[in-house]
Amino acid sequence: MAPRTKTSLPEQNGSLRHITHPHALMKQAFEDIKDEGYENDDFECDGCSAAGSGARYHCKQCSFDLHEDCATCPPFLTSSIHNHPLERIWEGAENDHGQLRPCYVCGYQVKGLYYKCSSGASEKRPDDGSHYFFIHPVCSKFQPQLHHAVEENYPLRLQSVPML
């Protein structure tokens, strides 16, 4: 399956259609779906494969779950943590060939739904930090700098995770 470029399409009654799934997805809290066999609030996002909890976009027909951030992520974004535009990519499980693509923020592998550098560089290598850039949709929401409530004079800065 080739990556698709359409964004999420809102439907009536709070549901949406998404590039990752053929059925309509409904935004739901854990309380709304616990009768479907879910034991707790935690889930694995079927879009990006990262852990999630709380509200999600859910398919009742096949228990498919998406983070809210994955369900609403735009086709392209810009970020202060990378110099180039980032392009949303969707590769289904059948296209995951075990490629090593670490997320710039959390260090876990990106799979399925993710953003990558769209600089157009002809060759992207792991040792080329300016073009070899991947990030989960959820991780793209982190701010590059936070101010601690107690220690305002010492801001916390987002830094990349060293890869071994």
N, C-alpha and C positions, 0 to 999 in steps of 0.2 A: 504494500500500500504506500503510495507516494504521499509525502507530507502535504496536507491541505492548508490553504491560507485563509479560508473564511473564519470570521470571528464567531463568537457565540450569538445565537439568535434568540432574543426573548420571545416567549409565547404568553398566552393569557394565563391567568391564575398563578403567577409567580414561577412558572416553569421555564426552562430554556432548552434549546437544542445546542449541542456542543460538538466540535469536530472529533472528539475522542470516542463518541458513543452514538449508536443509531437511534436510541430511544430518547424521549423527553426526560429531562432531569428536573426534580423538584427540590427547592431549598427546604431542608428539614433539620430540626434539632434532634438530638438523641432520643428525647422523650417520644418523638413521633415515630421512631423506627425500632425501638427496643423490642417490640413484639415480633420482629422479623428474625430473631435469633441473635441479635447483638448483645453481648454480655456487659459491655461498658461503652464509654464515650469514645474510646480510641478506635482508629481505623487506619488502613493503609490506602492512600489516594491511588485510585486506579488510573489516574492521569500521569502523575510524576513519580509514583512509587514511594514517596516520602510519607512519614507518619503524620497523622492528624488527629484532632479531637474536636468535639463540639459540633457546631452547625456545618452542614455539608450540602452539596447537591447530590441527590440520590435517585437511582432508578429502582423502583419497586419491583419491576419485572425480573431483574437479574442481579440485584444487590450491588450495583455499580456505584461507587462513591468518588466524588471530586471535592478537593479543598475549595472553599469559596474563591480563593485567589486563582486557582487553576481554572475554575469555571468562567471567570471574568477577565482573564489575562488578555491584553490586546495583542494583535499580530506583531507589532513592533513596539519597542520602548527605548528610551534613553535613560541612562543612569549615571550618577556622579561617581560610581565605583568602576566605570569602564569608559574609555574614550570614544568608542564606536557605537553605532546603533546596534541593538540586540534584536534578533529575529526569533519569533516563536516557532518551534519545531514540534511536530507530532509524528512520532514513529511508534507504531503499534508494537506489541510484544513480538510479532513475527519478524520485525526488522531489527530487533536488538541482537546484535552479533557479538556481544561481550566487549564492545569498545569501551576503553577506559576514558571516561569524561568526568573528571571531578568537578563538583560545584565549587565555585570560587568562594562562597560564603561558608557553607557547612562542611565541605570536604567529601561528602557522600557522592556516589556516582549519580549522574543524571540519566534518567531512562524515560522513555515515553514522551512526555510533555516537558519541554525545557526551552530555555533561551540560549542562543549562541551568538557569538560575534558575527555581524553581517558585513564586515569590512570589505569583503570581496577579495581578500588576499588569496592568491592562487594556491599557496601551500601553507597549511596550518599545522604546526608541530607543537608537541608538549613543551619544548624549551622556548617557545615564542609566546611569552605572556601577553603581548599586545593583541594577538589574534586568536590564540587558543584559549577561549574564555567561554565557560558554560555556567548556567545558574538555574536553579529551580524557580518556578514562578513565585512560590511562597518566599523563598530567600531574597528575591528581587525587591521585596517590600521593606527590607531592613534599611534604616537610615544610616548614612556613613558615619554619623557622629551623634551620640546621645549625651545628655547632661544628667548626671546622677542627682537624685533628690537631696542627698546629704552632702556630697562633695561636688558642688557646682563648679569649683575651680579646676576640677580634673575631669575633662570630658572623656568619654569612652569612644574610641575610634574603631571602626570596622577595618580589620586587616585580613588579607587572604590567609588561607590555611596552607601551611607548607605541605607539599606532597612528597611522599617517600618513594 
